[in-house]
Amino acid sequence: MAVLETFALEGRKVLVTGGAAGYGTCISQGLAEAGATTIIASRSEEKRRKVVDSLKAAGYDAHSYYLDQGDEESINKLHEQLTERFGPLDILVNNAVLRPMKGYRGPLDQWRESLEVNATGMFHLTRLFAEDMIKQNKGSIINISSIYGMVGPSFSQYEGMGPAWLDQPPDYYFHKAGMINLTRFLAAELGKHNIRVNTISPGGLMSDQSEPFLSRYGKNTFLGRMANPDDIKGAIVFLASDASAYVTGINLPVDAGFTAH
Ligand SMILES: NC(=O)c1ccc[n+]([C@@H]2O[C@H](COP(=O)([O-])OP(=O)(O)OC[C@H]3O[C@@H](n4cnc5c(N)ncnc54)[C@H](O)[C@@H]3O)[C@@H](O)[C@H]2O)c1
């Protein structure tokens, strides 16, 4: 098979959790553009509808489903609905994240809340869909971590932007780092079933950030800038597709070198 053909995702079914905001939208677009049947699951129907409608309008095969990853029954229901309609999935992208904690001194209830969604819910959902992949002896699972799963906070970036910016959420750093090693565990566990499990650790996505943050952030990268919406697409399609058939257990930073120095 010619190499570019190995990147094609026609006939593949993919679920992107939290696929209608920020990086999730970019990931859903990239997978749909590569030909995948792209299923987006999250809590806000309005946000999902916007992304799914724009993908459909561009001629792609996209679908929208409700998911509260903090609720075991909601995860079970999504699994039932998708299995009934689409059969076993080929690709799962664990992208959803809840960020209730705003700083080091945030209430423990917020720590518990994000743990339920980002750890317990994510694991339950992964195990359910992986069971179907085991039955068909193939699959690709991609966990979206972050540069902040690899390094600690860079407080100097936020100087002069107000006290809220200098108080970073510890739960986020904990979950994102945990995801990288859970990836290795799952790669080891599921490899015998021809299921690959990899992490992508993206850098900061450009949105409405302003100076001086933008230039300070840029100086922390080799390429001098934050990510644009297209920057993650190549990595996600690579890890989802047969182009990465011999790749499992890795953490691929897509961060312009933020974590390389
Ligand atoms: N934005 C960035 O600069 C950046 C940088 C590095 C990594 N990331 C990672 O990218 C991923 C997306 O983050 P983002 O910042 O682009 O978008 P975001 O934080 O705005 O969106 C997260 C998504 O998760 C969904 N979500 C939250 N709680 C949920 C729940 N209980 N059930 C179902 N869905 C739920 C939200 O609805 C949303 O769609 C995350 O895994 C994040 O860690 C983001």
The ligand as an SDF file (V2000), in Angstrom:
LIG
                    3D

 44 48  0  0  0  0  0  0  0  0999 V2000
   -6.5930   24.3440   25.2500 N   0  0  0  0  0  0  0  0  0  0  0  0
   -5.3070   24.1170   25.3750 C   0  0  0  0  0  0  0  0  0  0  0  0
   -4.4910   25.0240   25.2210 O   0  0  0  0  0  0  0  0  0  0  0  0
   -4.8140   22.7260   25.7010 C   0  0  0  0  0  0  0  0  0  0  0  0
   -3.4350   22.5280   25.8310 C   0  0  0  0  0  0  0  0  0  0  0  0
   -2.9660   21.2500   26.0780 C   0  0  0  0  0  0  0  0  0  0  0  0
   -3.8620   20.1930   26.1850 C   0  0  0  0  0  0  0  0  0  0  0  0
   -5.1900   20.4180   26.0840 N   0  0  0  0  0  0  0  0  0  0  0  0
   -6.0840   19.2670   26.1850 C   0  0  0  0  0  0  0  0  0  0  0  0
   -6.9770   19.2670   25.0980 O   0  0  0  0  0  0  0  0  0  0  0  0
   -8.2240   18.6840   25.4890 C   0  0  0  0  0  0  0  0  0  0  0  0
   -9.3470   19.6510   25.1730 C   0  0  0  0  0  0  0  0  0  0  0  0
   -9.2140   20.8030   25.9830 O   0  0  0  0  0  0  0  0  0  0  0  0
   -9.5500   22.2450   25.4370 P   0  0  0  0  0  0  0  0  0  0  0  0
   -8.9110   23.2340   26.3470 O   0  0  0  0  0  0  0  0  0  0  0  0
   -9.2130   22.3390   24.0140 O   0  0  0  0  0  0  0  0  0  0  0  0
  -11.1180   22.3450   25.5290 O   0  0  0  0  0  0  0  0  0  0  0  0
  -12.1050   22.5780   26.7680 P   0  0  0  0  0  0  0  0  0  0  0  0
  -11.4720   22.4550   28.1000 O   0  0  0  0  0  0  0  0  0  0  0  0
  -12.8410   23.7980   26.4460 O   0  0  0  0  0  0  0  0  0  0  0  0
  -13.0620   21.3580   26.4500 O   0  0  0  0  0  0  0  0  0  0  0  0
  -13.0620   20.1700   27.1180 C   0  0  0  0  0  0  0  0  0  0  0  0
  -14.2140   19.3660   26.5870 C   0  0  0  0  0  0  0  0  0  0  0  0
  -14.5020   18.3630   27.5470 O   0  0  0  0  0  0  0  0  0  0  0  0
  -15.8670   18.3220   27.7210 C   0  0  0  0  0  0  0  0  0  0  0  0
  -16.2530   17.8420   29.0560 N   0  0  0  0  0  0  0  0  0  0  0  0
  -15.9470   18.3740   30.2610 C   0  0  0  0  0  0  0  0  0  0  0  0
  -16.5660   17.6800   31.2380 N   0  0  0  0  0  0  0  0  0  0  0  0
  -17.2710   16.6850   30.6210 C   0  0  0  0  0  0  0  0  0  0  0  0
  -18.1150   15.6710   31.0840 C   0  0  0  0  0  0  0  0  0  0  0  0
  -18.4250   15.5260   32.3950 N   0  0  0  0  0  0  0  0  0  0  0  0
  -18.6820   14.8460   30.1790 N   0  0  0  0  0  0  0  0  0  0  0  0
  -18.4300   14.9820   28.8710 C   0  0  0  0  0  0  0  0  0  0  0  0
  -17.6410   15.9420   28.3530 N   0  0  0  0  0  0  0  0  0  0  0  0
  -17.0750   16.7870   29.2350 C   0  0  0  0  0  0  0  0  0  0  0  0
  -16.3440   19.7590   27.5350 C   0  0  0  0  0  0  0  0  0  0  0  0
  -17.7180   19.7830   27.2560 O   0  0  0  0  0  0  0  0  0  0  0  0
  -15.4860   20.1760   26.3640 C   0  0  0  0  0  0  0  0  0  0  0  0
  -16.1010   19.7640   25.1620 O   0  0  0  0  0  0  0  0  0  0  0  0
   -8.1070   18.4010   26.9880 C   0  0  0  0  0  0  0  0  0  0  0  0
   -7.8050   17.0470   27.1870 O   0  0  0  0  0  0  0  0  0  0  0  0
   -6.9620   19.2980   27.4230 C   0  0  0  0  0  0  0  0  0  0  0  0
   -6.2840   18.7830   28.5560 O   0  0  0  0  0  0  0  0  0  0  0  0
   -5.6860   21.6610   25.8490 C   0  0  0  0  0  0  0  0  0  0  0  0
  1  2  1  0
  2  3  2  0
  2  4  1  0
  4  5  1  0
  4 44  2  0
  5  6  2  0
  6  7  1  0
  7  8  2  0
  8  9  1  0
  8 44  1  0
  9 10  1  0
  9 42  1  0
 10 11  1  0
 11 12  1  0
 11 40  1  0
 12 13  1  0
 13 14  1  0
 14 15  2  0
 14 16  1  0
 14 17  1  0
 17 18  1  0
 18 19  2  0
 18 20  1  0
 18 21  1  0
 21 22  1  0
 22 23  1  0
 23 24  1  0
 23 38  1  0
 24 25  1  0
 25 26  1  0
 25 36  1  0
 26 27  1  0
 26 35  1  0
 27 28  2  0
 28 29  1  0
 29 30  1  0
 29 35  2  0
 30 31  1  0
 30 32  2  0
 32 33  1  0
 33 34  2  0
 34 35  1  0
 36 37  1  0
 36 38  1  0
 38 39  1  0
 40 41  1  0
 40 42  1  0
 42 43  1  0
M  CHG  2   8   1  16  -1
M  END
$$$$
